[in-house]
Amino acid sequence: MRAAWVPVSITTRNDGSKGVMPHFIDRAKPGVIAVMRDGRRFANEGNSYHDFVQEMMKAARPGEELAAWLVCDHRTLRKYGLGCVPPFPMPLRHHLRTGYLKRGATLAELAGRAGIDAKGLETTVAGFQQGRGRGPRPRLRQGFARL
C-alpha cells in the first residue's frame, strides 16, 4: 500500500459541520511561514506536502498533538488567501468567528490566541523579515525545494 502525508486544517462550514482543507500550495506563498507550538519554523514551506509533514513529525515533541500553524500578515492574507480563507474581497468574518483564523495586534497577542510560544514566534518572524527580499530565507531556504 502507498500513502502520502498531507498537511490539513479543520474548518467549520456555515452549517456548523466540519470540513478538511488540504494545504498543498498555500503554505509556500510569499510571506507565509509554518511554525510549531514553540514558535519555530521546522521545514521549508515550499517542500512537497509529504516531505513537509515528515519534517513536522520530526519536529513534534513526544506526546504532544501533531500541529503546526501557518502565519502571515494581513496584507499577505488578503493578497493570496490561506487555506479555506479566500483572498480579498471576500470577508474574513466567518473564519475569525469560528476560530479557523486568528488575529492579533502584536505577534505576542497572536501567539497567545493560537497557543504558540510568543518569544519563539517573535524570534522566528524577526529572522524571516531579516532575509526578505534577498533570495532564499534564512536557515530553511523557503521557496527552494530540492528536486
N, CA, C and O atoms as CSV, one atom per row, in Angstrom:
chain,resi,resn,atom,element,x,y,z
A,1,MET,N,N,0.840,-1.177,0.000
A,1,MET,CA,C,0.000,0.000,0.000
A,1,MET,C,C,0.885,1.241,0.000
A,1,MET,O,O,1.914,1.283,0.675
A,2,ARG,N,N,0.480,2.237,-0.754
A,2,ARG,CA,C,1.208,3.504,-0.799
A,2,ARG,C,C,0.368,4.585,-0.136
A,2,ARG,O,O,-0.862,4.559,-0.170
A,3,ALA,N,N,1.065,5.528,0.464
A,3,ALA,CA,C,0.367,6.624,1.139
A,3,ALA,C,C,1.214,7.876,1.046
A,3,ALA,O,O,2.418,7.808,0.802
A,4,ALA,N,N,0.585,9.008,1.241
A,4,ALA,CA,C,1.277,10.292,1.280
A,4,ALA,C,C,0.708,11.100,2.433
A,4,ALA,O,O,-0.495,11.083,2.691
A,5,TRP,N,N,1.583,11.799,3.112
A,5,TRP,CA,C,1.156,12.681,4.192
A,5,TRP,C,C,0.818,14.044,3.594
A,5,TRP,O,O,1.549,14.554,2.745
A,6,VAL,N,N,-0.276,14.623,4.034
A,6,VAL,CA,C,-0.703,15.936,3.546
A,6,VAL,C,C,-1.078,16.798,4.752
A,6,VAL,O,O,-1.859,16.360,5.596
A,7,PRO,N,N,-0.536,18.018,4.850
A,7,PRO,CA,C,-0.964,18.892,5.950
A,7,PRO,C,C,-2.381,19.390,5.683
A,7,PRO,O,O,-2.690,19.843,4.581
A,8,VAL,N,N,-3.230,19.303,6.688
A,8,VAL,CA,C,-4.625,19.746,6.554
A,8,VAL,C,C,-5.014,20.603,7.753
A,8,VAL,O,O,-4.383,20.547,8.808
A,9,SER,N,N,-6.052,21.384,7.571
A,9,SER,CA,C,-6.658,22.101,8.688
A,9,SER,C,C,-8.138,21.744,8.723
A,9,SER,O,O,-8.731,21.374,7.710
A,10,ILE,N,N,-8.711,21.861,9.899
A,10,ILE,CA,C,-10.133,21.576,10.085
A,10,ILE,C,C,-10.875,22.910,10.106
A,10,ILE,O,O,-10.531,23.819,10.861
A,11,THR,N,N,-11.885,23.004,9.270
A,11,THR,CA,C,-12.674,24.225,9.174
A,11,THR,C,C,-14.112,23.948,9.580
A,11,THR,O,O,-14.577,22.811,9.510
A,12,THR,N,N,-14.807,24.982,10.001
A,12,THR,CA,C,-16.223,24.863,10.327
A,12,THR,C,C,-17.019,25.528,9.214
A,12,THR,O,O,-16.858,26.717,8.940
A,13,ARG,N,N,-17.876,24.742,8.580
A,13,ARG,CA,C,-18.717,25.262,7.495
A,13,ARG,C,C,-19.847,26.113,8.062
A,13,ARG,O,O,-20.088,26.119,9.269
A,14,ASN,N,N,-20.532,26.826,7.183
A,14,ASN,CA,C,-21.646,27.690,7.599
A,14,ASN,C,C,-22.737,26.924,8.335
A,14,ASN,O,O,-23.391,27.481,9.217
A,15,ASP,N,N,-22.946,25.648,7.988
A,15,ASP,CA,C,-23.993,24.857,8.658
A,15,ASP,C,C,-23.508,24.244,9.969
A,15,ASP,O,O,-24.259,23.526,10.629
A,16,GLY,N,N,-22.256,24.520,10.353
A,16,GLY,CA,C,-21.704,24.007,11.605
A,16,GLY,C,C,-20.951,22.700,11.463
A,16,GLY,O,O,-20.259,22.292,12.397
A,17,SER,N,N,-21.061,22.031,10.329
A,17,SER,CA,C,-20.327,20.782,10.128
A,17,SER,C,C,-18.844,21.093,9.902
A,17,SER,O,O,-18.474,22.220,9.572
A,18,LYS,N,N,-18.020,20.086,10.085
A,18,LYS,CA,C,-16.572,20.252,9.937
A,18,LYS,C,C,-16.133,19.835,8.538
A,18,LYS,O,O,-16.727,18.951,7.920
A,19,GLY,N,N,-15.094,20.480,8.059
A,19,GLY,CA,C,-14.506,20.154,6.777
A,19,GLY,C,C,-12.996,20.089,6.911
A,19,GLY,O,O,-12.426,20.602,7.874
A,20,VAL,N,N,-12.357,19.460,5.949
A,20,VAL,CA,C,-10.902,19.319,5.945
A,20,VAL,C,C,-10.352,20.095,4.755
A,20,VAL,O,O,-10.819,19.934,3.628
A,21,MET,N,N,-9.361,20.933,5.015
A,21,MET,CA,C,-8.738,21.739,3.970
A,21,MET,C,C,-7.293,21.303,3.797
A,21,MET,O,O,-6.476,21.532,4.688
A,22,PRO,N,N,-6.954,20.676,2.664
A,22,PRO,CA,C,-5.552,20.310,2.440
A,22,PRO,C,C,-4.727,21.540,2.066
A,22,PRO,O,O,-5.194,22.414,1.334
A,23,HIS,N,N,-3.508,21.596,2.572
A,23,HIS,CA,C,-2.609,22.723,2.291
A,23,HIS,C,C,-1.527,22.267,1.320
A,23,HIS,O,O,-0.387,22.015,1.710
A,24,PHE,N,N,-1.903,22.168,0.055
A,24,PHE,CA,C,-0.963,21.721,-0.967
A,24,PHE,C,C,0.013,22.826,-1.367
A,24,PHE,O,O,1.222,22.594,-1.405
A,25,ILE,N,N,-0.492,24.021,-1.663
A,25,ILE,CA,C,0.393,25.075,-2.163
A,25,ILE,C,C,0.352,26.372,-1.371
A,25,ILE,O,O,1.286,27.168,-1.465
A,26,ASP,N,N,-0.696,26.612,-0.598
A,26,ASP,CA,C,-0.822,27.904,0.084
A,26,ASP,C,C,0.304,28.169,1.068
A,26,ASP,O,O,0.666,29.325,1.283
A,27,ARG,N,N,0.868,27.132,1.669
A,27,ARG,CA,C,1.939,27.323,2.649
A,27,ARG,C,C,3.227,27.820,2.018
A,27,ARG,O,O,4.101,28.331,2.717
A,28,ALA,N,N,3.358,27.677,0.699
A,28,ALA,CA,C,4.573,28.106,0.006
A,28,ALA,C,C,4.444,29.511,-0.591
A,28,ALA,O,O,5.361,29.976,-1.268
A,29,LYS,N,N,3.336,30.180,-0.354
A,29,LYS,CA,C,3.143,31.529,-0.891
A,29,LYS,C,C,4.096,32.506,-0.204
A,29,LYS,O,O,4.474,32.299,0.949
A,30,PRO,N,N,4.481,33.560,-0.904
A,30,PRO,CA,C,5.357,34.565,-0.289
A,30,PRO,C,C,4.722,35.153,0.973
A,30,PRO,O,O,3.540,35.495,0.983
A,31,GLY,N,N,5.514,35.263,2.023
A,31,GLY,CA,C,5.031,35.876,3.260
A,31,GLY,C,C,4.387,34.910,4.234
A,31,GLY,O,O,3.917,35.337,5.289
A,32,VAL,N,N,4.347,33.625,3.921
A,32,VAL,CA,C,3.744,32.623,4.813
A,32,VAL,C,C,4.850,31.777,5.419
A,32,VAL,O,O,5.732,31.292,4.710
A,33,ILE,N,N,4.799,31.602,6.738
A,33,ILE,CA,C,5.735,30.707,7.408
A,33,ILE,C,C,4.932,29.690,8.222
A,33,ILE,O,O,3.819,29.973,8.666
A,34,ALA,N,N,5.505,28.524,8.406
A,34,ALA,CA,C,4.887,27.472,9.214
A,34,ALA,C,C,5.712,27.307,10.479
A,34,ALA,O,O,6.937,27.194,10.422
A,35,VAL,N,N,5.032,27.292,11.626
A,35,VAL,CA,C,5.718,27.144,12.907
A,35,VAL,C,C,5.038,26.075,13.751
A,35,VAL,O,O,3.857,25.773,13.577
A,36,MET,N,N,5.808,25.519,14.658
A,36,MET,CA,C,5.283,24.569,15.633
A,36,MET,C,C,4.868,25.359,16.880
A,36,MET,O,O,4.969,26.585,16.920
A,37,ARG,N,N,4.409,24.637,17.875
A,37,ARG,CA,C,3.955,25.249,19.129
A,37,ARG,C,C,5.046,26.100,19.784
A,37,ARG,O,O,4.741,27.050,20.504
A,38,ASP,N,N,6.318,25.762,19.537
A,38,ASP,CA,C,7.417,26.531,20.126
A,38,ASP,C,C,7.705,27.824,19.365
A,38,ASP,O,O,8.585,28.591,19.755
A,39,GLY,N,N,6.962,28.070,18.277
A,39,GLY,CA,C,7.118,29.301,17.509
A,39,GLY,C,C,8.211,29.247,16.461
A,39,GLY,O,O,8.479,30.253,15.803
A,40,ARG,N,N,8.846,28.107,16.291
A,40,ARG,CA,C,9.959,27.990,15.351
A,40,ARG,C,C,9.536,27.318,14.050
A,40,ARG,O,O,8.693,26.421,14.033
A,41,ARG,N,N,10.149,27.784,12.961
A,41,ARG,CA,C,9.970,27.103,11.679
A,41,ARG,C,C,10.617,25.735,11.774
A,41,ARG,O,O,11.607,25.560,12.485
A,42,PHE,N,N,10.073,24.785,11.075
A,42,PHE,CA,C,10.584,23.424,11.148
A,42,PHE,C,C,10.878,22.835,9.779
A,42,PHE,O,O,11.495,21.774,9.688
A,43,ALA,N,N,10.451,23.498,8.711
A,43,ALA,CA,C,10.623,22.955,7.357
A,43,ALA,C,C,10.588,24.078,6.345
A,43,ALA,O,O,10.154,25.192,6.638
A,44,ASN,N,N,11.044,23.770,5.173
A,44,ASN,CA,C,10.904,24.656,4.029
A,44,ASN,C,C,9.440,24.571,3.584
A,44,ASN,O,O,8.983,23.503,3.178
A,45,GLU,N,N,8.718,25.661,3.653
A,45,GLU,CA,C,7.305,25.674,3.303
A,45,GLU,C,C,7.061,25.321,1.841
A,45,GLU,O,O,5.944,24.963,1.467
A,46,GLY,N,N,8.106,25.419,1.008
A,46,GLY,CA,C,7.997,25.089,-0.404
A,46,GLY,C,C,8.240,23.617,-0.708
A,46,GLY,O,O,8.110,23.199,-1.859
A,47,ASN,N,N,8.592,22.820,0.306
A,47,ASN,CA,C,8.791,21.383,0.099
A,47,ASN,C,C,7.493,20.716,-0.328
A,47,ASN,O,O,6.410,21.279,-0.167
A,48,SER,N,N,7.611,19.523,-0.868
A,48,SER,CA,C,6.414,18.747,-1.196
A,48,SER,C,C,5.607,18.545,0.088
A,48,SER,O,O,6.164,18.567,1.185
A,49,TYR,N,N,4.314,18.350,-0.050
A,49,TYR,CA,C,3.470,18.187,1.137
A,49,TYR,C,C,3.892,16.967,1.949
A,49,TYR,O,O,3.815,16.995,3.177
A,50,HIS,N,N,4.336,15.899,1.291
A,50,HIS,CA,C,4.761,14.697,2.000
A,50,HIS,C,C,6.011,14.995,2.841
A,50,HIS,O,O,6.058,14.645,4.020
A,51,ASP,N,N,7.021,15.638,2.240
A,51,ASP,CA,C,8.245,15.988,2.969
A,51,ASP,C,C,7.955,16.976,4.093
A,51,ASP,O,O,8.533,16.888,5.176
A,52,PHE,N,N,7.053,17.916,3.824
A,52,PHE,CA,C,6.677,18.919,4.818
A,52,PHE,C,C,6.128,18.230,6.075
A,52,PHE,O,O,6.529,18.567,7.189
A,53,VAL,N,N,5.223,17.279,5.902
A,53,VAL,CA,C,4.633,16.595,7.056
A,53,VAL,C,C,5.662,15.718,7.756
A,53,VAL,O,O,5.639,15.614,8.982
A,54,GLN,N,N,6.557,15.088,7.016
A,54,GLN,CA,C,7.611,14.303,7.659
A,54,GLN,C,C,8.473,15.186,8.558
A,54,GLN,O,O,8.835,14.780,9.663
A,55,GLU,N,N,8.805,16.393,8.091
A,55,GLU,CA,C,9.572,17.330,8.915
A,55,GLU,C,C,8.760,17.775,10.135
A,55,GLU,O,O,9.305,17.943,11.226
A,56,MET,N,N,7.464,17.960,9.940
A,56,MET,CA,C,6.589,18.336,11.046
A,56,MET,C,C,6.576,17.233,12.105
A,56,MET,O,O,6.603,17.516,13.303
A,57,MET,N,N,6.534,15.994,11.664
A,57,MET,CA,C,6.542,14.870,12.602
A,57,MET,C,C,7.861,14.788,13.362
A,57,MET,O,O,7.869,14.476,14.553
A,58,LYS,N,N,8.977,15.064,12.688
A,58,LYS,CA,C,10.294,15.048,13.347
A,58,LYS,C,C,10.404,16.160,14.395
A,58,LYS,O,O,11.035,15.985,15.438
A,59,ALA,N,N,9.777,17.308,14.099
A,59,ALA,CA,C,9.886,18.467,14.994
A,59,ALA,C,C,8.934,18.401,16.187
A,59,ALA,O,O,9.115,19.124,17.167
A,60,ALA,N,N,7.926,17.541,16.108
A,60,ALA,CA,C,6.926,17.459,17.189
A,60,ALA,C,C,7.544,16.868,18.453
A,60,ALA,O,O,8.402,15.987,18.394
A,61,ARG,N,N,7.092,17.368,19.580
A,61,ARG,CA,C,7.544,16.835,20.864
A,61,ARG,C,C,6.769,15.556,21.171
A,61,ARG,O,O,5.579,15.468,20.868
A,62,PRO,N,N,7.426,14.570,21.765
A,62,PRO,CA,C,6.732,13.320,22.098
A,62,PRO,C,C,5.506,13.570,22.974
A,62,PRO,O,O,5.569,14.328,23.942
A,63,GLY,N,N,4.401,12.931,22.626
A,63,GLY,CA,C,3.175,13.046,23.408
A,63,GLY,C,C,2.342,14.285,23.122
A,63,GLY,O,O,1.229,14.411,23.632
A,64,GLU,N,N,2.860,15.196,22.316
A,64,GLU,CA,C,2.129,16.434,22.003
A,64,GLU,C,C,1.343,16.251,20.707
A,64,GLU,O,O,1.766,15.520,19.811
A,65,GLU,N,N,0.210,16.915,20.618
A,65,GLU,CA,C,-0.580,16.869,19.395
A,65,GLU,C,C,0.285,17.324,18.219
A,65,GLU,O,O,1.026,18.302,18.322
A,66,LEU,N,N,0.182,16.610,17.116
A,66,LEU,CA,C,0.921,16.982,15.912
A,66,LEU,C,C,0.188,18.142,15.261
A,66,LEU,O,O,-0.841,17.951,14.613
A,67,ALA,N,N,0.720,19.345,15.437
A,67,ALA,CA,C,0.057,20.543,14.925
A,67,ALA,C,C,1.088,21.593,14.565
A,67,ALA,O,O,2.136,21.706,15.200
A,68,ALA,N,N,0.772,22.355,13.540
A,68,ALA,CA,C,1.591,23.486,13.126
A,68,ALA,C,C,0.650,24.609,12.730
A,68,ALA,O,O,-0.534,24.382,12.484
A,69,TRP,N,N,1.182,25.816,12.671
A,69,TRP,CA,C,0.393,26.984,12.311
A,69,TRP,C,C,1.022,27.668,11.110
A,69,TRP,O,O,2.243,27.793,11.024
A,70,LEU,N,N,0.188,28.105,10.191
A,70,LEU,CA,C,0.645,28.932,9.074
A,70,LEU,C,C,0.423,30.372,9.488
A,70,LEU,O,O,-0.691,30.759,9.841
A,71,VAL,N,N,1.479,31.165,9.445
A,71,VAL,CA,C,1.446,32.536,9.935
A,71,VAL,C,C,1.781,33.489,8.790
A,71,VAL,O,O,2.726,33.266,8.033
A,72,CYS,N,N,0.985,34.557,8.679
A,72,CYS,CA,C,1.262,35.598,7.682
A,72,CYS,C,C,0.666,36.910,8.182
A,72,CYS,O,O,-0.097,36.924,9.147
A,73,ASP,N,N,1.016,38.004,7.524
A,73,ASP,CA,C,0.421,39.283,7.894
A,73,ASP,C,C,-0.879,39.497,7.105
A,73,ASP,O,O,-1.207,38.730,6.200
A,74,HIS,N,N,-1.599,40.545,7.469
A,74,HIS,CA,C,-2.900,40.828,6.863
A,74,HIS,C,C,-2.783,41.045,5.351
A,74,HIS,O,O,-3.623,40.573,4.584
A,75,ARG,N,N,-1.752,41.751,4.935
A,75,ARG,CA,C,-1.569,42.037,3.507
A,75,ARG,C,C,-1.380,40.746,2.694
A,75,ARG,O,O,-1.951,40.597,1.614
A,76,THR,N,N,-0.585,39.832,3.218
A,76,THR,CA,C,-0.373,38.546,2.547
A,76,THR,C,C,-1.674,37.755,2.493
A,76,THR,O,O,-2.011,37.183,1.456
A,77,LEU,N,N,-2.399,37.721,3.595
A,77,LEU,CA,C,-3.675,37.001,3.645
A,77,LEU,C,C,-4.648,37.537,2.609
A,77,LEU,O,O,-5.289,36.762,1.899
A,78,ARG,N,N,-4.764,38.850,2.516
A,78,ARG,CA,C,-5.729,39.451,1.588
A,78,ARG,C,C,-5.278,39.294,0.132
A,78,ARG,O,O,-6.115,39.243,-0.770
A,79,LYS,N,N,-3.983,39.219,-0.103
A,79,LYS,CA,C,-3.484,39.069,-1.469
A,79,LYS,C,C,-3.637,37.636,-1.982
A,79,LYS,O,O,-4.079,37.423,-3.111
A,80,TYR,N,N,-3.270,36.649,-1.149
A,80,TYR,CA,C,-3.226,35.252,-1.595
A,80,TYR,C,C,-4.307,34.354,-1.004
A,80,TYR,O,O,-4.618,33.308,-1.573
A,81,GLY,N,N,-4.886,34.751,0.135
A,81,GLY,CA,C,-5.741,33.827,0.865
A,81,GLY,C,C,-4.858,32.821,1.590
A,81,GLY,O,O,-3.637,32.833,1.434
A,82,LEU,N,N,-5.475,31.951,2.382
A,82,LEU,CA,C,-4.724,30.937,3.121
A,82,LEU,C,C,-5.691,29.838,3.534
A,82,LEU,O,O,-6.697,30.109,4.190
A,83,GLY,N,N,-5.394,28.606,3.157
A,83,GLY,CA,C,-6.311,27.516,3.480
A,83,GLY,C,C,-7.660,27.774,2.852
A,83,GLY,O,O,-7.752,28.040,1.654
A,84,CYS,N,N,-8.708,27.698,3.654
A,84,CYS,CA,C,-10.054,27.941,3.113
A,84,CYS,C,C,-10.439,29.419,3.164
A,84,CYS,O,O,-11.576,29.768,2.848
A,85,VAL,N,N,-9.521,30.281,3.552
A,85,VAL,CA,C,-9.779,31.729,3.578
A,85,VAL,C,C,-9.408,32.313,2.215
A,85,VAL,O,O,-8.232,32.340,1.853
A,86,PRO,N,N,-10.391,32.775,1.467
A,86,PRO,CA,C,-10.079,33.320,0.140
A,86,PRO,C,C,-9.466,34.715,0.233
A,86,PRO,O,O,-9.597,35.385,1.257
A,87,PRO,N,N,-8.799,35.151,-0.833
A,87,PRO,CA,C,-8.218,36.498,-0.832
A,87,PRO,C,C,-9.296,37.581,-0.911
A,87,PRO,O,O,-10.482,37.286,-1.060
A,88,PHE,N,N,-8.866,38.829,-0.810
A,88,PHE,CA,C,-9.736,39.989,-0.958
A,88,PHE,C,C,-10.472,39.872,-2.289
A,88,PHE,O,O,-9.860,39.459,-3.274
A,89,PRO,N,N,-11.729,40.209,-2.361
A,89,PRO,CA,C,-12.557,40.985,-1.448
A,89,PRO,C,C,-13.460,40.160,-0.534
A,89,PRO,O,O,-14.339,40.715,0.126
A,90,MET,N,N,-13.256,38.850,-0.487
A,90,MET,CA,C,-14.134,38.014,0.336
A,90,MET,C,C,-13.937,38.343,1.816
A,90,MET,O,O,-12.818,38.629,2.243
A,91,PRO,N,N,-15.018,38.304,2.600
A,91,PRO,CA,C,-14.925,38.674,4.021
A,91,PRO,C,C,-14.211,37.612,4.867
A,91,PRO,O,O,-14.170,36.434,4.510
A,92,LEU,N,N,-13.656,38.053,5.985
A,92,LEU,CA,C,-12.941,37.181,6.917
A,92,LEU,C,C,-13.800,36.768,8.112
A,92,LEU,O,O,-13.445,35.850,8.852
A,93,ARG,N,N,-14.920,37.444,8.293
A,93,ARG,CA,C,-15.771,37.288,9.488
A,93,ARG,C,C,-16.001,35.845,9.920
A,93,ARG,O,O,-15.748,35.491,11.071
A,94,HIS,N,N,-16.474,35.024,9.011
A,94,HIS,CA,C,-16.812,33.636,9.356
A,94,HIS,C,C,-15.581,32.905,9.910
A,94,HIS,O,O,-15.681,32.187,10.904
A,95,HIS,N,N,-14.451,33.084,9.284
A,95,HIS,CA,C,-13.234,32.373,9.690
A,95,HIS,C,C,-12.691,32.882,11.021
A,95,HIS,O,O,-12.100,32.115,11.781
A,96,LEU,N,N,-12.884,34.163,11.310
A,96,LEU,CA,C,-12.497,34.710,12.614
A,96,LEU,C,C,-13.463,34.216,13.697
A,96,LEU,O,O,-13.041,33.855,14.796
A,97,ARG,N,N,-14.748,34.204,13.383
A,97,ARG,CA,C,-15.767,33.789,14.346
A,97,ARG,C,C,-15.608,32.322,14.748
A,97,ARG,O,O,-15.774,31.980,15.919
A,98,THR,N,N,-15.287,31.453,13.784
A,98,THR,CA,C,-15.153,30.021,14.077
A,98,THR,C,C,-13.805,29.658,14.686
A,98,THR,O,O,-13.633,28.546,15.186
A,99,GLY,N,N,-12.842,30.589,14.651
A,99,GLY,CA,C,-11.519,30.317,15.194
A,99,GLY,C,C,-10.561,29.702,14.189
A,99,GLY,O,O,-9.406,29.428,14.517
A,100,TYR,N,N,-11.032,29.482,12.965
A,100,TYR,CA,C,-10.134,28.949,11.929
A,100,TYR,C,C,-9.003,29.937,11.670
A,100,TYR,O,O,-7.862,29.543,11.425
A,101,LEU,N,N,-9.329,31.205,11.726
A,101,LEU,CA,C,-8.371,32.287,11.522
A,101,LEU,C,C,-8.203,33.021,12.838
A,101,LEU,O,O,-9.187,33.358,13.496
A,102,LYS,N,N,-6.961,33.269,13.225
A,102,LYS,CA,C,-6.674,34.009,14.459
A,102,LYS,C,C,-6.018,35.324,14.087
A,102,LYS,O,O,-5.282,35.411,13.104
A,103,ARG,N,N,-6.291,36.338,14.879
A,103,ARG,CA,C,-5.756,37.675,14.615
A,103,ARG,C,C,-5.195,38.252,15.907
A,103,ARG,O,O,-5.729,38.020,16.991
A,104,GLY,N,N,-4.107,39.008,15.773
A,104,GLY,CA,C,-3.539,39.687,16.929
A,104,GLY,C,C,-2.932,41.004,16.507
A,104,GLY,O,O,-2.410,41.127,15.399
A,105,ALA,N,N,-2.997,41.997,17.389
A,105,ALA,CA,C,-2.403,43.305,17.100
A,105,ALA,C,C,-0.878,43.234,17.156
A,105,ALA,O,O,-0.186,44.046,16.542
A,106,THR,N,N,-0.363,42.251,17.903
A,106,THR,CA,C,1.085,42.023,18.003
A,106,THR,C,C,1.339,40.529,17.823
A,106,THR,O,O,0.413,39.721,17.892
A,107,LEU,N,N,2.583,40.176,17.593
A,107,LEU,CA,C,2.925,38.756,17.498
A,107,LEU,C,C,2.649,38.038,18.816
A,107,LEU,O,O,2.181,36.900,18.819
A,108,ALA,N,N,2.935,38.696,19.924
A,108,ALA,CA,C,2.694,38.089,21.234
A,108,ALA,C,C,1.197,37.819,21.428
A,108,ALA,O,O,0.817,36.770,21.949
A,109,GLU,N,N,0.358,38.756,21.014
A,109,GLU,CA,C,-1.089,38.567,21.140
A,109,GLU,C,C,-1.558,37.416,20.241
A,109,GLU,O,O,-2.354,36.578,20.666
A,110,LEU,N,N,-1.069,37.379,19.020
A,110,LEU,CA,C,-1.412,36.294,18.105
A,110,LEU,C,C,-0.963,34.955,18.678
A,110,LEU,O,O,-1.721,33.985,18.672
A,111,ALA,N,N,0.260,34.905,19.166
A,111,ALA,CA,C,0.790,33.670,19.749
A,111,ALA,C,C,-0.080,33.204,20.919
A,111,ALA,O,O,-0.385,32.017,21.032
A,112,GLY,N,N,-0.474,34.126,21.778
A,112,GLY,CA,C,-1.326,33.782,22.915
A,112,GLY,C,C,-2.655,33.191,22.480
A,112,GLY,O,O,-3.130,32.223,23.074
A,113,ARG,N,N,-3.250,33.758,21.462
A,113,ARG,CA,C,-4.543,33.262,20.965
A,113,ARG,C,C,-4.417,31.896,20.294
A,113,ARG,O,O,-5.360,31.104,20.310
A,114,ALA,N,N,-3.261,31.623,19.710
A,114,ALA,CA,C,-3.066,30.368,18.988
A,114,ALA,C,C,-2.421,29.274,19.849
A,114,ALA,O,O,-2.389,28.110,19.448
A,115,GLY,N,N,-1.912,29.639,21.022
A,115,GLY,CA,C,-1.238,28.648,21.854
A,115,GLY,C,C,0.191,28.386,21.419
A,115,GLY,O,O,0.716,27.288,21.602
A,116,ILE,N,N,0.823,29.410,20.837
A,116,ILE,CA,C,2.203,29.325,20.358
A,116,ILE,C,C,3.090,30.096,21.337
A,116,ILE,O,O,2.654,31.091,21.914
A,117,ASP,N,N,4.328,29.643,21.526
A,117,ASP,CA,C,5.277,30.358,22.367
A,117,ASP,C,C,5.582,31.727,21.745
A,117,ASP,O,O,6.084,31.805,20.624
A,118,ALA,N,N,5.278,32.798,22.477
A,118,ALA,CA,C,5.414,34.160,21.944
A,118,ALA,C,C,6.865,34.519,21.611
A,118,ALA,O,O,7.132,35.054,20.535
A,119,LYS,N,N,7.787,34.236,22.501
A,119,LYS,CA,C,9.200,34.571,22.252
A,119,LYS,C,C,9.726,33.824,21.030
A,119,LYS,O,O,10.428,34.400,20.199
A,120,GLY,N,N,9.385,32.543,20.923
A,120,GLY,CA,C,9.808,31.752,19.774
A,120,GLY,C,C,9.273,32.316,18.470
A,120,GLY,O,O,10.000,32.399,17.480
A,121,LEU,N,N,8.004,32.705,18.465
A,121,LEU,CA,C,7.404,33.274,17.256
A,121,LEU,C,C,8.038,34.615,16.912
A,121,LEU,O,O,8.333,34.873,15.745
A,122,GLU,N,N,8.251,35.467,17.903
A,122,GLU,CA,C,8.870,36.767,17.646
A,122,GLU,C,C,10.278,36.608,17.065
A,122,GLU,O,O,10.658,37.331,16.143
A,123,THR,N,N,11.039,35.672,17.600
A,123,THR,CA,C,12.395,35.417,17.099
A,123,THR,C,C,12.348,34.893,15.670
A,123,THR,O,O,13.128,35.323,14.821
A,124,THR,N,N,11.441,33.971,15.406
A,124,THR,CA,C,11.304,33.390,14.062
A,124,THR,C,C,10.917,34.453,13.045
A,124,THR,O,O,11.499,34.518,11.963
A,125,VAL,N,N,9.950,35.275,13.379
A,125,VAL,CA,C,9.486,36.307,12.442
A,125,VAL,C,C,10.580,37.344,12.211
A,125,VAL,O,O,10.748,37.822,11.089
A,126,ALA,N,N,11.319,37.696,13.251
A,126,ALA,CA,C,12.416,38.655,13.081
A,126,ALA,C,C,13.448,38.110,12.096
A,126,ALA,O,O,13.926,38.847,11.234
A,127,GLY,N,N,13.793,36.844,12.215
A,127,GLY,CA,C,14.742,36.229,11.289
A,127,GLY,C,C,14.187,36.133,9.886
A,127,GLY,O,O,14.914,36.315,8.909
A,128,PHE,N,N,12.914,35.851,9.783
A,128,PHE,CA,C,12.226,35.759,8.496
A,128,PHE,C,C,12.247,37.116,7.787
A,128,PHE,O,O,12.549,37.194,6.597
A,129,GLN,N,N,11.927,38.172,8.519
A,129,GLN,CA,C,11.882,39.504,7.925
A,129,GLN,C,C,13.270,40.012,7.569
A,129,GLN,O,O,13.419,40.788,6.625
A,130,GLN,N,N,14.272,39.595,8.298
A,130,GLN,CA,C,15.646,39.988,8.012
A,130,GLN,C,C,16.073,39.523,6.622
A,130,GLN,O,O,16.794,40.233,5.922
A,131,GLY,N,N,15.631,38.336,6.225
A,131,GLY,CA,C,16.024,37.766,4.947
A,131,GLY,C,C,15.123,38.128,3.786
A,131,GLY,O,O,15.411,37.749,2.651
A,132,ARG,N,N,14.044,38.847,4.030
A,132,ARG,CA,C,13.096,39.199,2.968
A,132,ARG,C,C,13.747,40.025,1.880
A,132,ARG,O,O,14.506,40.955,2.153
A,133,GLY,N,N,13.439,39.672,0.640
A,133,GLY,CA,C,13.914,40.443,-0.493
A,133,GLY,C,C,15.350,40.165,-0.872
A,133,GLY,O,O,15.895,40.824,-1.758
A,134,ARG,N,N,15.981,39.190,-0.209
A,134,ARG,CA,C,17.386,38.887,-0.506
A,134,ARG,C,C,17.553,37.415,-0.861
A,134,ARG,O,O,18.514,36.781,-0.424
A,135,GLY,N,N,16.642,36.867,-1.638
A,135,GLY,CA,C,16.768,35.478,-2.056
A,135,GLY,C,C,16.199,34.528,-1.030
A,135,GLY,O,O,15.229,34.858,-0.348
A,136,PRO,N,N,16.799,33.334,-0.909
A,136,PRO,CA,C,16.265,32.318,-0.007
A,136,PRO,C,C,16.206,32.808,1.428
A,136,PRO,O,O,17.064,33.574,1.868
A,137,ARG,N,N,15.196,32.367,2.152
A,137,ARG,CA,C,15.055,32.764,3.544
A,137,ARG,C,C,16.090,32.047,4.398
A,137,ARG,O,O,16.571,30.972,4.041
A,138,PRO,N,N,16.424,32.651,5.520
A,138,PRO,CA,C,17.459,32.080,6.378
A,138,PRO,C,C,17.136,30.646,6.820
A,138,PRO,O,O,15.972,30.269,6.950
A,139,ARG,N,N,18.136,29.902,7.034
A,139,ARG,CA,C,18.141,28.575,7.616
A,139,ARG,C,C,17.420,27.518,6.792
A,139,ARG,O,O,18.062,26.543,6.401
A,140,LEU,N,N,16.148,27.644,6.509
A,140,LEU,CA,C,15.416,26.567,5.848
A,140,LEU,C,C,15.149,26.828,4.377
A,140,LEU,O,O,14.450,26.044,3.735
A,141,ARG,N,N,15.685,27.907,3.828
A,141,ARG,CA,C,15.632,28.213,2.401
A,141,ARG,C,C,14.225,28.113,1.809
A,141,ARG,O,O,14.021,27.397,0.828
A,142,GLN,N,N,13.272,28.804,2.379
A,142,GLN,CA,C,11.907,28.724,1.873
A,142,GLN,C,C,11.833,29.118,0.418
A,142,GLN,O,O,12.491,30.059,-0.026
A,143,GLY,N,N,11.021,28.385,-0.314
A,143,GLY,CA,C,10.813,28.672,-1.716
A,143,GLY,C,C,11.763,27.922,-2.618
A,143,GLY,O,O,11.606,27.965,-3.839
A,144,PHE,N,N,12.749,27.231,-2.058
A,144,PHE,CA,C,13.707,26.473,-2.854
A,144,PHE,C,C,13.633,25.022,-2.401
A,144,PHE,O,O,14.180,24.662,-1.358
A,145,ALA,N,N,12.961,24.197,-3.180
A,145,ALA,CA,C,12.843,22.783,-2.849
A,145,ALA,C,C,13.826,21.978,-3.694
A,145,ALA,O,O,13.991,22.234,-4.886
A,146,ARG,N,N,14.459,21.030,-3.079
A,146,ARG,CA,C,15.367,20.139,-3.798
A,146,ARG,C,C,14.536,19.144,-4.573
A,146,ARG,O,O,13.660,18.498,-3.998
A,147,LEU,N,N,14.789,19.000,-5.867
A,147,LEU,CA,C,14.019,18.068,-6.700
A,147,LEU,C,C,14.807,16.821,-6.989
A,147,LEU,O,O,14.316,15.926,-7.677
